[in-house]
């Protein structure tokens, strides 16, 4: 078993690397773009000058750009320290982080589920999906790549803790979670993901304990082990909202309304979530700048709500662990970017889909594999369908990558997709 598994892992790793380089290798030729790259790197003296005591202090005390993410600032400083303002090096750093994230996702899913080729397919979809072009091609999206790295690493540590109950693995998981929160507040949904993993595949919920899962923690122990993660998430969420209020006008104006359940935000948030659900299988008209739809037709949030409720009902009723994990991974990790939470404008952005779409990849991969097994489809036919889908996504991703070459190309493409895009003009 081991002798056959090691070559398979090497083969999958090679294929993932080849796919990523085939799609994203051209980023080494790209420039910095006049869309936040000036704020993060080019015209930022604290970052541009590399590491210094004053720069490190600034990284931990600033809320510039509406975020408090000191580890992200330090990452940009490291690039400038090593490579100066060479855009190729900064782009290749992003590409390297994406490669790490893809490999980690594959190892994480395989360890969780034991399903080798299904895990490989999810990693392949994540590696080359067109929605992931923006975080890889945009230097300023370093925070999304870095925080995802520190999203996967604590999940991996948690799997070790769940299997051996050693405090060292638990502490490591918590420390990695904190590092993720220092990269971007996106990782603050991780405690909910830990609960979701306890539903499936770990099956360690205390109230679902059976003879086969007798090693599950007691209710008290289960709550106590999750409490520090939710506490850390709460503290960093407060810091993130304070930082965002100082940097994003929509959040500052909405401060009096609280965080949740303002009808206008909920309506727009439902449409945003449905938009990602639509663009994942059909990633067309992608752009860096989506205009704000000032007036929503009443039917859009209504249709979005019906769709999301229907899918949620079908997934829960199926009682299939991979479907539940995949669908609620998508909803939970997307919630901070939907606009339902008052932590930014309710506008879709491709980079926000970087982690959430993994849930959809899990759901569709397991559902598709179950369908193929149930109807006994020939492996050659199933393999050809998968290869065709991956090839189509790779071509679409290469096309979506092209506008990121220069600032002019980026904004011209945004205007072609949405002619009335005021910000792009």
Helices and strands as residue ranges (DSSP letters): H 2-24, G 25-29, H 37-37, I 38-42, H 45-48, H 53-61, G 64-66, H 70-83, H 87-113, H 116-128, G 130-132, H 133-137, G 139-141, H 142-164, H 167-181, G 185-189, H 190-199, G 206-208, H 219-247, H 249-253, G 255-257, H 263-281, H 298-318, H 321-334, G 335-337, G 350-352, H 353-374, H 379-402, G 403-405, H 407-417
